[in-house]
């Protein structure tokens, strides 16, 4: 990265949660590449936990703050606790900004920006709000986002769908820059990853079954129940050469009830011989290489699901719902198939259309990877972020 006025650029990346979720993985990928740049120093600030551990493994300097995950509430005691935590975090951030002579604060989520905008303002440095989510259209969300947009120097969003949601809230579109997330294609190569141990683990004959999977957090809006309804439809009409995989687990304790309902759904519909719950996995590249078809049936607009990018990188065909950022990733009937949300019959029909044309699965998978090469690489993502940093600093 080009140095401005012979001065090193110091960037602070802030995340307010400790878990290594989707947005945190995107941040980790970005920082791995930014770290390689000359003329730039960086530091990550986050709570202690798996995210901090991951950054340390990458050789990144980490400062720990005790910020908490923000959950909507009207409970006065909880609100008081959040305010106290807000003050604690900002005092620590201000000290860190001064200690490392920070030039830009890059907050990686809505929660992170809520926690950090005050510290950036007090310190007189530009701050970037990086938004990975599409917020529900509520007055409370609109008021919050309009306020937070005024506190940000620039807003990065991960898809046009996210930008549209903010513009609909009344936020100036000139302040919002779309930068698609990207993957490192040197890492995501299907032929590199072994599948034999998975065939043994799940007791599957490679030649006798088509493997179809849905990957992600077990939560209602991800649509695993819709996926299971489509499984039931397919099995009832005699498609017994299929194996279905639900990869993931609940992330928060409030989602345990939904998880239990999925197990019950399998039991009630007598599809247990065809459905495998894997839980959380640390071998997702191998899992992705193992699957033949990847399903993304989000019921609520998903901004730019990483699982779609990973499937594209592995040359896999994706069936996804036509909401949020998914239509920006999948070209319908060319690189994948788009279906309406909450429609298990449409999902079953799409799966049938593919399994009856094996050549189409391979052809779409190839085109899917080619599309990712053109639009969703980590190199393109990093270049656009660096350009934005330069643009902001030139205006200071």
Buried (B, 14 or more C-beta within 10 A) or exposed (E): BEEBEEEEBBBBBBBBBBBBBBBBBBBBBBBBBBBEBEEBBBBBBBBEEEBBEBBEEEEBEBBBBEBBEBEEEEEEEEEEEBEEBBEBBBBBBBEBBEEBEBBBBBBBBBBBBBBBBBBBEEBEBBBBBBBBBBBEEEEEBBEBBBEBBEBBBBBBBBBBBBBBBBBEBEBEEEBBBBBBBBBBBEEBBBEEBEBEEBBEEBEBEEEEBBBBBBBBBBBBEBBBBBBBBBBBBBBEEEBEEBBBBBBBBBBEEEBEEBBEBBBEBBEEBEBEEBBBBBEEBEBBBBBBBBBBBBBBBBBBBBBBBBBBBBBBBBBBBBBBBBBBBBBBBBBEEEBBBBBEBBBBEBBBBBBBEBBEEEEBBBBBBEBBBEBBBEBBBBEBBBBBBBEBBBEBBEEE
